[in-house]
Amino acid sequence: MISHWCKHWFELYPNEPAHFLQIIDEVIKNEDYSLYTNMRSKGLHAKDYAWPNIKQLYSEILHEEDWCILMDIFFAYPDKINLIYYFTAVLVIEHRDVVSGIEDPEELASYDFSA
């Protein structure tokens, strides 16, 4: 199942999957426009905040129990892979106060969303 979901994620390797990351940007744009414009004005894009977490399936930012719960949800609803993109967008929106203050793409890429 994961290989089915992820098969297009690495087609452009070593580049990130722009189409999928654009989906996350659009979700943030629709749900929190001020955060979206703030990030865009600083040159921050989904490749900076989303791709590092997605390519590791959130294993670096979630505690083991939370990661298992998230994977259970993804496996329970295999026809709803878009949940992974919504989860990523919500994670960024939940951390909007910190994310809004970040100026550098590298700092955003290394931000610990588990805090």
SULNOR-V561865 format. One record per residue. N is the residue number from 1. SS is DSSP state (alpha for helix, beta for strand, coil for the rest). Layout:
n | ss
N | SS
N | SS
This chain:
n | ss
1 | coil
2 | alpha
3 | alpha
4 | alpha
5 | alpha
6 | alpha
7 | coil
8 | coil
9 | coil
10 | coil
11 | coil
12 | coil
13 | coil
14 | coil
15 | coil
16 | coil
17 | coil
18 | alpha
19 | alpha
20 | alpha
21 | alpha
22 | alpha
23 | alpha
24 | alpha
25 | alpha
26 | alpha
27 | alpha
28 | alpha
29 | alpha
30 | alpha
31 | alpha
32 | coil
33 | alpha
34 | alpha
35 | alpha
36 | alpha
37 | alpha
38 | alpha
39 | alpha
40 | alpha
41 | alpha
42 | coil
43 | coil
44 | coil
45 | coil
46 | alpha
47 | alpha
48 | alpha
49 | alpha
50 | coil
51 | alpha
52 | alpha
53 | alpha
54 | alpha
55 | coil
56 | coil
57 | coil
58 | coil
59 | coil
60 | coil
61 | coil
62 | coil
63 | coil
64 | alpha
65 | alpha
66 | alpha
67 | alpha
68 | alpha
69 | alpha
70 | alpha
71 | alpha
72 | alpha
73 | alpha
74 | alpha
75 | alpha
76 | alpha
77 | coil
78 | coil
79 | coil
80 | coil
81 | coil
82 | coil
83 | alpha
84 | alpha
85 | alpha
86 | alpha
87 | alpha
88 | alpha
89 | alpha
90 | alpha
91 | alpha
92 | alpha
93 | alpha
94 | alpha
95 | coil
96 | alpha
97 | alpha
98 | alpha
99 | alpha
100 | alpha
101 | alpha
102 | coil
103 | coil
104 | coil
105 | alpha
106 | alpha
107 | alpha
108 | alpha
109 | alpha
110 | coil
111 | coil
112 | coil
113 | coil
114 | coil
115 | coil
